[in-house]
């Protein structure tokens, strides 16, 4: 299918948090002019007045905040920075998985270190993580944090009202600890997992920091912000951090690459995703001749576009549907999402020969992945000519395996109708990080969405 670059950009900017939402702490290679954070850092969000409540909360919680630094073993230079907060008197801290992912995946190359607002520093151990909700539990490996009171989580029985003032803390851009005021705006709509919509300015370096209510209790954990909006940021609900603390509090430190643990969590996620997706019937694509599979928007967002009116050449209508939820594994690897799109072509103004040439070229333009890569095998594809209730279809199914996440695959299914000389529909379905059985179920489900319009 031929992609319109402008349309693609619009869809990405509006629909792909994994691309246009940046993890608030995925800060690497900080500017060389940035001063080091540490002793003397104060609460001072640049350019914004700080309320008395924010000052009170910062002063009351600064001893529970730390900056998390990922360093190359044998060097003092930091590879990335994030934030964390104390949740036990024994030195357990909650942060994001993506803050500690380099250590989780390559513990032989990286190590973790904490740094407090009053200048203490020491080593950290990774105990447990929840990649699906982007959380990690670490513990100070020395006695540097012992005796400090932990932050308390807001009880689930105390719901948060929409518009309630909340306060996010962390170390943005490695310039010093800060507090950012904002509002609770409920949960993000059409997200596969609950995420809090926070109208505050999160910045890289703040991921893993806490978001507090007026009483200083933890509501959520800073995780991401949108590049294409203003004050559109996201928090992981505190209940998931509490569950991780309960699960990993007594765990032994992780000292080997975590791919086996990641695989277990991703397997569970893909099973939940596929079961929910297969229960949803396809919506109508609105085409007068063809039934085209368009997903429900319970946990996906769809955007439409079309060629300009009066176009002399090939006319088309396009639909792009994508999930907001994608699971961060590493800077180059996001899994666990689905995308569905189609283009309906009308080539009556072209004639059959020119339409056939452009229609075929559009089909050939599809990309199924490069050759060998560090993470995936080359795609293996099969092409078939099939019929759906008498409708002839050309279908290509491609699968790519993850090298270090055995048993998980990327699936792509490409379909084109073949019954008309100047009219046709091409569609594509993609799933990232699913097992083989679910890949076959999804491919079958997608193909069954094609047919004639009743």
TORKOL-4160 file (C-alpha; in steps of 0.2 Angstrom, whole numbers, padded with zeros to 4 digits, m for minus):
454
<pt num="1" X="0000" Y="0000" Z="0000"/>
<pt num="2" X="0006" Y="0017" Z="m0004"/>
<pt num="3" X="0008" Y="0028" Z="0011"/>
<pt num="4" X="0005" Y="0046" Z="0011"/>
<pt num="5" X="0019" Y="0054" Z="0021"/>
<pt num="6" X="0008" Y="0068" Z="0028"/>
<pt num="7" X="m0006" Y="0057" Z="0033"/>
<pt num="8" X="0006" Y="0044" Z="0041"/>
<pt num="9" X="0014" Y="0058" Z="0051"/>
<pt num="10" X="m0003" Y="0064" Z="0057"/>
<pt num="11" X="m0008" Y="0047" Z="0062"/>
<pt num="12" X="0008" Y="0044" Z="0072"/>
<pt num="13" X="0007" Y="0061" Z="0081"/>
<pt num="14" X="m0010" Y="0058" Z="0086"/>
<pt num="15" X="m0011" Y="0039" Z="0089"/>
<pt num="16" X="0006" Y="0032" Z="0094"/>
<pt num="17" X="0011" Y="0036" Z="0112"/>
<pt num="18" X="0026" Y="0025" Z="0110"/>
<pt num="19" X="0032" Y="0037" Z="0096"/>
<pt num="20" X="0025" Y="0054" Z="0101"/>
<pt num="21" X="0025" Y="0051" Z="0119"/>
<pt num="22" X="0042" Y="0051" Z="0127"/>
<pt num="23" X="0047" Y="0042" Z="0142"/>
<pt num="24" X="0050" Y="0055" Z="0155"/>
<pt num="25" X="0066" Y="0048" Z="0161"/>
<pt num="26" X="0073" Y="0040" Z="0145"/>
<pt num="27" X="0086" Y="0053" Z="0145"/>
<pt num="28" X="0103" Y="0048" Z="0138"/>
<pt num="29" X="0118" Y="0058" Z="0134"/>
<pt num="30" X="0113" Y="0074" Z="0144"/>
<pt num="31" X="0119" Y="0091" Z="0138"/>
<pt num="32" X="0137" Y="0093" Z="0142"/>
<pt num="33" X="0133" Y="0110" Z="0150"/>
<pt num="34" X="0120" Y="0103" Z="0162"/>
<pt num="35" X="0126" Y="0105" Z="0180"/>
<pt num="36" X="0127" Y="0089" Z="0190"/>
<pt num="37" X="0112" Y="0086" Z="0202"/>
<pt num="38" X="0116" Y="0083" Z="0220"/>
<pt num="39" X="0118" Y="0093" Z="0235"/>
<pt num="40" X="0109" Y="0109" Z="0235"/>
<pt num="41" X="0097" Y="0105" Z="0222"/>
<pt num="42" X="0080" Y="0114" Z="0225"/>
<pt num="43" X="0062" Y="0113" Z="0220"/>
<pt num="44" X="0061" Y="0125" Z="0206"/>
<pt num="45" X="0051" Y="0121" Z="0190"/>
<pt num="46" X="0058" Y="0133" Z="0177"/>
<pt num="47" X="0047" Y="0148" Z="0174"/>
<pt num="48" X="0032" Y="0142" Z="0185"/>
<pt num="49" X="0027" Y="0149" Z="0201"/>
<pt num="50" X="0027" Y="0136" Z="0215"/>
<pt num="51" X="0012" Y="0136" Z="0227"/>
<pt num="52" X="0014" Y="0135" Z="0246"/>
<pt num="53" X="0007" Y="0117" Z="0244"/>
<pt num="54" X="0020" Y="0112" Z="0232"/>
<pt num="55" X="0034" Y="0119" Z="0243"/>
<pt num="56" X="0027" Y="0110" Z="0258"/>
<pt num="57" X="0026" Y="0094" Z="0249"/>
<pt num="58" X="0043" Y="0095" Z="0242"/>
<pt num="59" X="0051" Y="0100" Z="0259"/>
<pt num="60" X="0041" Y="0085" Z="0267"/>
<pt num="61" X="0046" Y="0072" Z="0254"/>
<pt num="62" X="0064" Y="0077" Z="0247"/>
<pt num="63" X="0072" Y="0064" Z="0259"/>
<pt num="64" X="0062" Y="0051" Z="0250"/>
<pt num="65" X="0067" Y="0056" Z="0232"/>
<pt num="66" X="0082" Y="0049" Z="0223"/>
<pt num="67" X="0090" Y="0051" Z="0206"/>
<pt num="68" X="0093" Y="0034" Z="0198"/>
<pt num="69" X="0109" Y="0033" Z="0187"/>
<pt num="70" X="0114" Y="0020" Z="0175"/>
<pt num="71" X="0132" Y="0019" Z="0173"/>
<pt num="72" X="0144" Y="0009" Z="0163"/>
<pt num="73" X="0154" Y="m0004" Z="0174"/>
<pt num="74" X="0171" Y="0003" Z="0177"/>
<pt num="75" X="0167" Y="0020" Z="0172"/>
<pt num="76" X="0159" Y="0035" Z="0182"/>
<pt num="77" X="0150" Y="0042" Z="0167"/>
<pt num="78" X="0131" Y="0040" Z="0167"/>
<pt num="79" X="0122" Y="0031" Z="0152"/>
<pt num="80" X="0105" Y="0037" Z="0158"/>
<pt num="81" X="0096" Y="0045" Z="0172"/>
<pt num="82" X="0079" Y="0044" Z="0180"/>
<pt num="83" X="0070" Y="0046" Z="0197"/>
<pt num="84" X="0063" Y="0035" Z="0211"/>
<pt num="85" X="0055" Y="0036" Z="0228"/>
<pt num="86" X="0057" Y="0027" Z="0244"/>
<pt num="87" X="0043" Y="0014" Z="0249"/>
<pt num="88" X="0051" Y="0005" Z="0264"/>
<pt num="89" X="0062" Y="0009" Z="0278"/>
<pt num="90" X="0074" Y="m0005" Z="0272"/>
<pt num="91" X="0078" Y="0005" Z="0257"/>
<pt num="92" X="0066" Y="m0001" Z="0244"/>
<pt num="93" X="0062" Y="0011" Z="0230"/>
<pt num="94" X="0050" Y="0011" Z="0215"/>
<pt num="95" X="0055" Y="0018" Z="0198"/>
<pt num="96" X="0050" Y="0013" Z="0180"/>
<pt num="97" X="0056" Y="m0002" Z="0171"/>
<pt num="98" X="0063" Y="0009" Z="0157"/>
<pt num="99" X="0074" Y="0018" Z="0169"/>
<pt num="100" X="0083" Y="0002" Z="0174"/>
<pt num="101" X="0081" Y="m0008" Z="0157"/>
<pt num="102" X="0099" Y="m0007" Z="0153"/>
<pt num="103" X="0104" Y="m0015" Z="0169"/>
<pt num="104" X="0090" Y="m0028" Z="0167"/>
<pt num="105" X="0095" Y="m0033" Z="0149"/>
<pt num="106" X="0114" Y="m0031" Z="0151"/>
<pt num="107" X="0119" Y="m0032" Z="0169"/>
<pt num="108" X="0137" Y="m0037" Z="0164"/>
<pt num="109" X="0139" Y="m0020" Z="0156"/>
<pt num="110" X="0129" Y="m0008" Z="0167"/>
<pt num="111" X="0126" Y="m0004" Z="0186"/>
<pt num="112" X="0114" Y="0007" Z="0195"/>
<pt num="113" X="0118" Y="0021" Z="0208"/>
<pt num="114" X="0106" Y="0032" Z="0218"/>
<pt num="115" X="0109" Y="0050" Z="0222"/>
<pt num="116" X="0099" Y="0060" Z="0235"/>
<pt num="117" X="0095" Y="0078" Z="0237"/>
<pt num="118" X="0106" Y="0080" Z="0252"/>
<pt num="119" X="0121" Y="0073" Z="0242"/>
<pt num="120" X="0121" Y="0054" Z="0247"/>
<pt num="121" X="0125" Y="0042" Z="0234"/>
<pt num="122" X="0127" Y="0023" Z="0234"/>
<pt num="123" X="0124" Y="0007" Z="0224"/>
<pt num="124" X="0106" Y="0000" Z="0219"/>
<pt num="125" X="0101" Y="m0018" Z="0216"/>
<pt num="126" X="0087" Y="m0022" Z="0204"/>
<pt num="127" X="0074" Y="m0034" Z="0213"/>
<pt num="128" X="0059" Y="m0035" Z="0202"/>
<pt num="129" X="0050" Y="m0027" Z="0188"/>
<pt num="130" X="0033" Y="m0026" Z="0179"/>
<pt num="131" X="0037" Y="m0022" Z="0161"/>
<pt num="132" X="0019" Y="m0022" Z="0156"/>
<pt num="133" X="0015" Y="m0007" Z="0168"/>
<pt num="134" X="0033" Y="0000" Z="0166"/>
<pt num="135" X="0038" Y="m0002" Z="0184"/>
<pt num="136" X="0053" Y="m0008" Z="0194"/>
<pt num="137" X="0058" Y="m0011" Z="0212"/>
<pt num="138" X="0076" Y="m0008" Z="0217"/>
<pt num="139" X="0084" Y="m0007" Z="0234"/>
<pt num="140" X="0099" Y="0002" Z="0241"/>
<pt num="141" X="0114" Y="m0010" Z="0242"/>
<pt num="142" X="0121" Y="0000" Z="0256"/>
<pt num="143" X="0114" Y="0008" Z="0272"/>
<pt num="144" X="0113" Y="0025" Z="0265"/>
<pt num="145" X="0094" Y="0026" Z="0265"/>
<pt num="146" X="0090" Y="0016" Z="0280"/>
<pt num="147" X="0080" Y="0026" Z="0294"/>
<pt num="148" X="0071" Y="0037" Z="0281"/>
<pt num="149" X="0052" Y="0036" Z="0282"/>
<pt num="150" X="0045" Y="0029" Z="0266"/>
<pt num="151" X="0031" Y="0038" Z="0256"/>
<pt num="152" X="0014" Y="0031" Z="0259"/>
<pt num="153" X="0002" Y="0026" Z="0245"/>
<pt num="154" X="m0016" Y="0034" Z="0244"/>
<pt num="155" X="m0028" Y="0020" Z="0249"/>
<pt num="156" X="m0039" Y="0013" Z="0235"/>
<pt num="157" X="m0054" Y="0018" Z="0246"/>
<pt num="158" X="m0050" Y="0036" Z="0243"/>
<pt num="159" X="m0055" Y="0040" Z="0225"/>
<pt num="160" X="m0047" Y="0055" Z="0216"/>
<pt num="161" X="m0059" Y="0068" Z="0209"/>
<pt num="162" X="m0056" Y="0074" Z="0192"/>
<pt num="163" X="m0048" Y="0091" Z="0193"/>
<pt num="164" X="m0040" Y="0087" Z="0210"/>
<pt num="165" X="m0023" Y="0096" Z="0212"/>
<pt num="166" X="m0008" Y="0084" Z="0212"/>
<pt num="167" X="0011" Y="0086" Z="0212"/>
<pt num="168" X="0024" Y="0076" Z="0202"/>
<pt num="169" X="0042" Y="0075" Z="0209"/>
<pt num="170" X="0058" Y="0070" Z="0200"/>
<pt num="171" X="0075" Y="0076" Z="0193"/>
<pt num="172" X="0071" Y="0083" Z="0176"/>
<pt num="173" X="0085" Y="0084" Z="0163"/>
<pt num="174" X="0098" Y="0080" Z="0177"/>
<pt num="175" X="0097" Y="0098" Z="0183"/>
<pt num="176" X="0091" Y="0095" Z="0200"/>
<pt num="177" X="0076" Y="0089" Z="0210"/>
<pt num="178" X="0059" Y="0098" Z="0206"/>
<pt num="179" X="0041" Y="0098" Z="0210"/>
<pt num="180" X="0028" Y="0101" Z="0196"/>
<pt num="181" X="0010" Y="0105" Z="0199"/>
<pt num="182" X="m0004" Y="0099" Z="0189"/>
<pt num="183" X="m0021" Y="0091" Z="0189"/>
<pt num="184" X="m0029" Y="0073" Z="0189"/>
<pt num="185" X="m0039" Y="0071" Z="0174"/>
<pt num="186" X="m0045" Y="0053" Z="0176"/>
<pt num="187" X="m0039" Y="0038" Z="0167"/>
<pt num="188" X="m0033" Y="0039" Z="0149"/>
<pt num="189" X="m0048" Y="0034" Z="0137"/>
<pt num="190" X="m0046" Y="0019" Z="0126"/>
<pt num="191" X="m0030" Y="0013" Z="0134"/>
<pt num="192" X="m0028" Y="m0006" Z="0136"/>
<pt num="193" X="m0021" Y="m0004" Z="0154"/>
<pt num="194" X="m0026" Y="0010" Z="0166"/>
<pt num="195" X="m0015" Y="0025" Z="0165"/>
<pt num="196" X="m0018" Y="0042" Z="0174"/>
<pt num="197" X="m0020" Y="0057" Z="0163"/>
<pt num="198" X="m0009" Y="0071" Z="0172"/>
<pt num="199" X="m0010" Y="0089" Z="0166"/>
<pt num="200" X="0007" Y="0093" Z="0171"/>
<pt num="201" X="0024" Y="0096" Z="0163"/>
<pt num="202" X="0034" Y="0080" Z="0165"/>
<pt num="203" X="0052" Y="0080" Z="0157"/>
<pt num="204" X="0065" Y="0067" Z="0154"/>
<pt num="205" X="0073" Y="0062" Z="0170"/>
<pt num="206" X="0057" Y="0063" Z="0180"/>
<pt num="207" X="0052" Y="0045" Z="0175"/>
<pt num="208" X="0050" Y="0034" Z="0191"/>
<pt num="209" X="0046" Y="0049" Z="0202"/>
<pt num="210" X="0030" Y="0050" Z="0212"/>
<pt num="211" X="0015" Y="0060" Z="0210"/>
<pt num="212" X="0007" Y="0065" Z="0226"/>
<pt num="213" X="m0010" Y="0072" Z="0233"/>
<pt num="214" X="m0011" Y="0086" Z="0245"/>
<pt num="215" X="m0008" Y="0074" Z="0259"/>
<pt num="216" X="0008" Y="0068" Z="0252"/>
<pt num="217" X="0002" Y="0051" Z="0248"/>
<pt num="218" X="0007" Y="0043" Z="0231"/>
<pt num="219" X="m0006" Y="0042" Z="0218"/>
<pt num="220" X="0005" Y="0037" Z="0203"/>
<pt num="221" X="0022" Y="0035" Z="0196"/>
<pt num="222" X="0028" Y="0047" Z="0182"/>
<pt num="223" X="0030" Y="0037" Z="0166"/>
<pt num="224" X="0028" Y="0047" Z="0150"/>
<pt num="225" X="0023" Y="0063" Z="0141"/>
<pt num="226" X="0016" Y="0068" Z="0124"/>
<pt num="227" X="0028" Y="0077" Z="0112"/>
<pt num="228" X="0013" Y="0084" Z="0102"/>
<pt num="229" X="0003" Y="0092" Z="0116"/>
<pt num="230" X="0006" Y="0103" Z="0131"/>
<pt num="231" X="0004" Y="0097" Z="0148"/>
<pt num="232" X="m0002" Y="0080" Z="0142"/>
<pt num="233" X="0007" Y="0068" Z="0153"/>
<pt num="234" X="0004" Y="0050" Z="0161"/>
<pt num="235" X="0006" Y="0041" Z="0177"/>
<pt num="236" X="0006" Y="0023" Z="0181"/>
<pt num="237" X="m0008" Y="0021" Z="0195"/>
<pt num="238" X="0000" Y="0018" Z="0212"/>
<pt num="239" X="m0009" Y="0001" Z="0215"/>
<pt num="240" X="0002" Y="m0007" Z="0202"/>
<pt num="241" X="0018" Y="m0001" Z="0212"/>
<pt num="242" X="0010" Y="m0008" Z="0228"/>
<pt num="243" X="0008" Y="m0025" Z="0220"/>
<pt num="244" X="0026" Y="m0025" Z="0213"/>
<pt num="245" X="0032" Y="m0020" Z="0231"/>
<pt num="246" X="0022" Y="m0035" Z="0238"/>
<pt num="247" X="0029" Y="m0047" Z="0225"/>
<pt num="248" X="0047" Y="m0042" Z="0225"/>
<pt num="249" X="0051" Y="m0035" Z="0243"/>
<pt num="250" X="0060" Y="m0051" Z="0248"/>
<pt num="251" X="0067" Y="m0055" Z="0231"/>
<pt num="252" X="0085" Y="m0059" Z="0228"/>
<pt num="253" X="0095" Y="m0046" Z="0217"/>
<pt num="254" X="0094" Y="m0049" Z="0198"/>
<pt num="255" X="0111" Y="m0052" Z="0192"/>
<pt num="256" X="0108" Y="m0060" Z="0175"/>
<pt num="257" X="0099" Y="m0054" Z="0159"/>
<pt num="258" X="0080" Y="m0054" Z="0162"/>
<pt num="259" X="0074" Y="m0061" Z="0145"/>
<pt num="260" X="0066" Y="m0076" Z="0153"/>
<pt num="261" X="0056" Y="m0066" Z="0165"/>
<pt num="262" X="0051" Y="m0053" Z="0151"/>
<pt num="263" X="0045" Y="m0068" Z="0141"/>
<pt num="264" X="0033" Y="m0074" Z="0154"/>
<pt num="265" X="0026" Y="m0056" Z="0157"/>
<pt num="266" X="0024" Y="m0053" Z="0138"/>
<pt num="267" X="0016" Y="m0070" Z="0135"/>
<pt num="268" X="0003" Y="m0066" Z="0148"/>
<pt num="269" X="0000" Y="m0049" Z="0140"/>
<pt num="270" X="m0002" Y="m0056" Z="0123"/>
<pt num="271" X="m0014" Y="m0069" Z="0129"/>
<pt num="272" X="m0025" Y="m0056" Z="0137"/>
<pt num="273" X="m0024" Y="m0045" Z="0122"/>
<pt num="274" X="m0029" Y="m0058" Z="0109"/>
<pt num="275" X="m0043" Y="m0065" Z="0120"/>
<pt num="276" X="m0051" Y="m0047" Z="0122"/>
<pt num="277" X="m0048" Y="m0043" Z="0103"/>
<pt num="278" X="m0055" Y="m0059" Z="0096"/>
<pt num="279" X="m0071" Y="m0056" Z="0106"/>
<pt num="280" X="m0074" Y="m0039" Z="0097"/>
<pt num="281" X="m0084" Y="m0040" Z="0081"/>
<pt num="282" X="m0077" Y="m0030" Z="0066"/>
<pt num="283" X="m0085" Y="m0014" Z="0062"/>
<pt num="284" X="m0091" Y="m0010" Z="0044"/>
<pt num="285" X="m0078" Y="m0001" Z="0033"/>
<pt num="286" X="m0092" Y="0008" Z="0025"/>
<pt num="287" X="m0088" Y="0002" Z="0008"/>
<pt num="288" X="m0102" Y="0000" Z="m0004"/>
<pt num="289" X="m0095" Y="m0016" Z="m0012"/>
<pt num="290" X="m0083" Y="m0024" Z="0001"/>
<pt num="291" X="m0084" Y="m0029" Z="0019"/>
<pt num="292" X="m0068" Y="m0022" Z="0026"/>
<pt num="293" X="m0062" Y="m0027" Z="0044"/>
<pt num="294" X="m0061" Y="m0011" Z="0055"/>
<pt num="295" X="m0058" Y="m0014" Z="0073"/>
<pt num="296" X="m0069" Y="m0008" Z="0088"/>
<pt num="297" X="m0061" Y="0007" Z="0097"/>
<pt num="298" X="m0062" Y="0000" Z="0114"/>
<pt num="299" X="m0043" Y="0000" Z="0116"/>
<pt num="300" X="m0038" Y="0007" Z="0098"/>
<pt num="301" X="m0040" Y="0024" Z="0090"/>
<pt num="302" X="m0044" Y="0025" Z="0071"/>
<pt num="303" X="m0041" Y="0040" Z="0060"/>
<pt num="304" X="m0047" Y="0042" Z="0042"/>
<pt num="305" X="m0042" Y="0052" Z="0027"/>
<pt num="306" X="m0045" Y="0052" Z="0008"/>
<pt num="307" X="m0038" Y="0059" Z="m0008"/>
<pt num="308" X="m0043" Y="0077" Z="m0012"/>
<pt num="309" X="m0059" Y="0080" Z="m0021"/>
<pt num="310" X="m0057" Y="0082" Z="m0040"/>
<pt num="311" X="m0041" Y="0071" Z="m0040"/>
<pt num="312" X="m0038" Y="0066" Z="m0058"/>
<pt num="313" X="m0028" Y="0050" Z="m0054"/>
<pt num="314" X="m0031" Y="0036" Z="m0042"/>
<pt num="315" X="m0044" Y="0041" Z="m0028"/>
<pt num="316" X="m0043" Y="0032" Z="m0011"/>
<pt num="317" X="m0050" Y="0032" Z="0006"/>
<pt num="318" X="m0039" Y="0027" Z="0021"/>
<pt num="319" X="m0041" Y="0021" Z="0038"/>
<pt num="320" X="m0028" Y="0019" Z="0052"/>
<pt num="321" X="m0031" Y="0010" Z="0068"/>
<pt num="322" X="m0018" Y="0008" Z="0082"/>
<pt num="323" X="m0016" Y="0004" Z="0100"/>
<pt num="324" X="m0009" Y="0017" Z="0112"/>
<pt num="325" X="m0002" Y="0003" Z="0123"/>
<pt num="326" X="0015" Y="m0004" Z="0118"/>
<pt num="327" X="0027" Y="m0012" Z="0130"/>
<pt num="328" X="0044" Y="m0004" Z="0132"/>
<pt num="329" X="0058" Y="m0017" Z="0131"/>
<pt num="330" X="0073" Y="m0007" Z="0126"/>
<pt num="331" X="0076" Y="0009" Z="0116"/>
<pt num="332" X="0074" Y="0000" Z="0100"/>
<pt num="333" X="0060" Y="m0013" Z="0105"/>
<pt num="334" X="0042" Y="m0010" Z="0109"/>
<pt num="335" X="0030" Y="m0025" Z="0109"/>
<pt num="336" X="0012" Y="m0030" Z="0113"/>
<pt num="337" X="0003" Y="m0018" Z="0101"/>
<pt num="338" X="m0009" Y="m0021" Z="0086"/>
<pt num="339" X="m0012" Y="m0010" Z="0070"/>
<pt num="340" X="m0026" Y="m0012" Z="0057"/>
<pt num="341" X="m0027" Y="m0001" Z="0041"/>
<pt num="342" X="m0034" Y="m0001" Z="0024"/>
<pt num="343" X="m0035" Y="0009" Z="0008"/>
<pt num="344" X="m0050" Y="0008" Z="m0004"/>
<pt num="345" X="m0045" Y="0013" Z="m0021"/>
<pt num="346" X="m0056" Y="0019" Z="m0036"/>
<pt num="347" X="m0046" Y="0020" Z="m0052"/>
<pt num="348" X="m0061" Y="0023" Z="m0064"/>
<pt num="349" X="m0052" Y="0039" Z="m0071"/>
<pt num="350" X="m0036" Y="0029" Z="m0074"/>
<pt num="351" X="m0042" Y="0015" Z="m0084"/>
<pt num="352" X="m0039" Y="m0004" Z="m0081"/>
<pt num="353" X="m0021" Y="m0005" Z="m0086"/>
<pt num="354" X="m0014" Y="0011" Z="m0077"/>
<pt num="355" X="m0025" Y="0005" Z="m0062"/>
<pt num="356" X="m0018" Y="m0012" Z="m0062"/>
<pt num="357" X="0000" Y="m0005" Z="m0062"/>
<pt num="358" X="m0003" Y="0007" Z="m0048"/>
<pt num="359" X="m0013" Y="m0006" Z="m0038"/>
<pt num="360" X="0001" Y="m0019" Z="m0039"/>
<pt num="361" X="0014" Y="m0007" Z="m0035"/>
<pt num="362" X="0005" Y="m0001" Z="m0020"/>
<pt num="363" X="0004" Y="m0020" Z="m0014"/>
<pt num="364" X="0023" Y="m0022" Z="m0018"/>
<pt num="365" X="0028" Y="m0007" Z="m0008"/>
<pt num="366" X="0024" Y="m0015" Z="0009"/>
<pt num="367" X="0038" Y="m0017" Z="0021"/>
<pt num="368" X="0039" Y="m0032" Z="0032"/>
<pt num="369" X="0056" Y="m0029" Z="0041"/>
<pt num="370" X="0074" Y="m0029" Z="0036"/>
<pt num="371" X="0085" Y="m0043" Z="0035"/>
<pt num="372" X="0095" Y="m0049" Z="0050"/>
<pt num="373" X="0094" Y="m0038" Z="0065"/>
<pt num="374" X="0100" Y="m0039" Z="0083"/>
<pt num="375" X="0083" Y="m0042" Z="0090"/>
<pt num="376" X="0073" Y="m0051" Z="0076"/>
<pt num="377" X="0075" Y="m0065" Z="0063"/>
<pt num="378" X="0072" Y="m0060" Z="0044"/>
<pt num="379" X="0053" Y="m0061" Z="0040"/>
<pt num="380" X="0047" Y="m0078" Z="0033"/>
<pt num="381" X="0032" Y="m0074" Z="0021"/>
<pt num="382" X="0019" Y="m0085" Z="0012"/>
<pt num="383" X="0008" Y="m0079" Z="m0002"/>
<pt num="384" X="m0009" Y="m0087" Z="m0007"/>
<pt num="385" X="m0024" Y="m0083" Z="m0018"/>
<pt num="386" X="m0040" Y="m0087" Z="m0008"/>
<pt num="387" X="m0058" Y="m0084" Z="m0009"/>
<pt num="388" X="m0070" Y="m0077" Z="0005"/>
<pt num="389" X="m0088" Y="m0080" Z="0000"/>
<pt num="390" X="m0083" Y="m0080" Z="m0018"/>
<pt num="391" X="m0073" Y="m0064" Z="m0016"/>
<pt num="392" X="m0055" Y="m0067" Z="m0023"/>
<pt num="393" X="m0041" Y="m0061" Z="m0012"/>
<pt num="394" X="m0022" Y="m0060" Z="m0013"/>
<pt num="395" X="m0015" Y="m0063" Z="0004"/>
<pt num="396" X="0003" Y="m0062" Z="0011"/>
<pt num="397" X="0007" Y="m0068" Z="0029"/>
<pt num="398" X="0024" Y="m0064" Z="0036"/>
<pt num="399" X="0031" Y="m0069" Z="0053"/>
<pt num="400" X="0047" Y="m0063" Z="0062"/>
<pt num="401" X="0054" Y="m0071" Z="0077"/>
<pt num="402" X="0062" Y="m0063" Z="0092"/>
<pt num="403" X="0079" Y="m0070" Z="0095"/>
<pt num="404" X="0080" Y="m0067" Z="0114"/>
<pt num="405" X="0061" Y="m0069" Z="0118"/>
<pt num="406" X="0059" Y="m0087" Z="0111"/>
<pt num="407" X="0041" Y="m0091" Z="0106"/>
<pt num="408" X="0036" Y="m0073" Z="0102"/>
<pt num="409" X="0033" Y="m0067" Z="0085"/>
<pt num="410" X="0028" Y="m0052" Z="0074"/>
<pt num="411" X="0014" Y="m0055" Z="0063"/>
<pt num="412" X="0009" Y="m0046" Z="0047"/>
<pt num="413" X="m0005" Y="m0050" Z="0035"/>
<pt num="414" X="m0007" Y="m0041" Z="0019"/>
<pt num="415" X="m0023" Y="m0043" Z="0008"/>
<pt num="416" X="m0029" Y="m0036" Z="m0008"/>
<pt num="417" X="m0046" Y="m0039" Z="m0017"/>
<pt num="418" X="m0045" Y="m0044" Z="m0035"/>
<pt num="419" X="m0062" Y="m0045" Z="m0043"/>
<pt num="420" X="m0063" Y="m0028" Z="m0051"/>
<pt num="421" X="m0052" Y="m0020" Z="m0065"/>
<pt num="422" X="m0053" Y="m0002" Z="m0058"/>
<pt num="423" X="m0058" Y="m0004" Z="m0040"/>
<pt num="424" X="m0050" Y="m0013" Z="m0025"/>
<pt num="425" X="m0046" Y="m0013" Z="m0007"/>
<pt num="426" X="m0029" Y="m0017" Z="0001"/>
<pt num="427" X="m0028" Y="m0020" Z="0020"/>
<pt num="428" X="m0015" Y="m0024" Z="0032"/>
<pt num="429" X="m0015" Y="m0031" Z="0050"/>
<pt num="430" X="0001" Y="m0031" Z="0062"/>
<pt num="431" X="0003" Y="m0039" Z="0079"/>
<pt num="432" X="0019" Y="m0037" Z="0089"/>
<pt num="433" X="0025" Y="m0050" Z="0101"/>
<pt num="434" X="0013" Y="m0064" Z="0100"/>
<pt num="435" X="0014" Y="m0083" Z="0101"/>
<pt num="436" X="0012" Y="m0094" Z="0086"/>
<pt num="437" X="m0005" Y="m0100" Z="0090"/>
<pt num="438" X="m0012" Y="m0083" Z="0093"/>
<pt num="439" X="m0004" Y="m0077" Z="0077"/>
<pt num="440" X="m0014" Y="m0090" Z="0067"/>
<pt num="441" X="m0030" Y="m0085" Z="0076"/>
<pt num="442" X="m0028" Y="m0067" Z="0073"/>
<pt num="443" X="m0023" Y="m0070" Z="0054"/>
<pt num="444" X="m0039" Y="m0081" Z="0052"/>
<pt num="445" X="m0050" Y="m0068" Z="0061"/>
<pt num="446" X="m0043" Y="m0054" Z="0050"/>
<pt num="447" X="m0046" Y="m0063" Z="0034"/>
<pt num="448" X="m0064" Y="m0068" Z="0039"/>
<pt num="449" X="m0067" Y="m0049" Z="0040"/>
<pt num="450" X="m0067" Y="m0048" Z="0021"/>
<pt num="451" X="m0082" Y="m0052" Z="0010"/>
<pt num="452" X="m0096" Y="m0043" Z="0001"/>
<pt num="453" X="m0106" Y="m0029" Z="0008"/>
<pt num="454" X="m0123" Y="m0036" Z="0013"/>
